[in-house]
């Protein structure tokens, strides 16, 4: 999965993270900030499983493994 596909998938969610993903779709210059935000959320205790449950393992793994 490409980073663009992962972000577009997350942008479909009716959540704050989904809203942020929509902003990245509209303004790709925000990609760096979005990736950092997801990585920060992912590294918080107990949040990893929540992110994967809400947005999908492939999508989250694509984003956290994206090289800035």
C-alpha positions as CSV (number, residue, x, y, z in Angstrom):
1,X,0.0,0.0,0.0
2,X,1.3,3.5,-0.8
3,X,1.3,6.3,1.7
4,X,-1.3,8.1,-0.4
5,X,-3.6,5.1,-0.3
6,X,-3.2,4.8,3.5
7,X,-4.0,8.4,4.1
8,X,-7.0,8.3,1.8
9,X,-8.3,5.3,3.7
10,X,-7.9,7.1,7.0
11,X,-9.5,10.2,5.6
12,X,-12.8,8.3,5.3
13,X,-13.1,8.0,9.1
14,X,-15.3,10.4,11.0
15,X,-12.6,11.1,13.6
16,X,-10.2,13.8,14.4
17,X,-7.4,11.7,12.8
18,X,-9.6,11.2,9.7
19,X,-10.1,15.0,9.5
20,X,-6.4,15.5,9.7
21,X,-5.9,13.0,7.0
22,X,-8.4,14.9,4.8
23,X,-6.3,18.0,5.2
24,X,-3.2,16.1,4.0
25,X,-5.1,14.8,0.9
26,X,-6.0,18.5,0.2
27,X,-2.5,19.8,1.0
28,X,0.2,17.2,0.6
29,X,2.8,19.6,2.2
30,X,1.2,18.6,5.5
31,X,2.3,14.9,5.1
32,X,5.4,15.3,7.3
33,X,3.3,16.6,10.2
34,X,0.6,13.9,9.8
35,X,3.2,11.1,9.8
36,X,4.8,12.5,12.9
37,X,1.4,12.7,14.6
38,X,0.5,9.1,13.8
39,X,3.9,7.9,15.0
40,X,3.5,9.8,18.3
41,X,0.0,8.3,18.8
42,X,1.3,4.9,17.9
43,X,4.1,5.0,20.5
44,X,1.7,5.9,23.4
45,X,0.9,3.1,25.8
46,X,-2.3,1.3,24.7
47,X,-2.9,3.4,21.6
48,X,-1.3,1.1,19.1
49,X,-4.1,-1.4,19.2
50,X,-6.7,1.4,19.0
51,X,-5.1,2.9,15.9
52,X,-5.0,-0.5,14.2
53,X,-8.6,-1.3,15.2
54,X,-9.9,2.1,13.9
55,X,-7.9,2.5,10.7
56,X,-6.4,-0.9,9.8
57,X,-3.0,-2.6,10.3
58,X,-1.8,-2.1,6.8
59,X,-2.7,1.6,6.8
60,X,-1.0,2.3,10.2
61,X,2.1,0.3,9.3
62,X,2.5,2.1,6.0
63,X,2.4,5.4,7.8
64,X,4.7,4.6,10.7
65,X,7.2,3.0,8.4
66,X,7.2,6.0,5.9
67,X,10.6,7.6,5.7
68,X,10.5,11.3,6.1
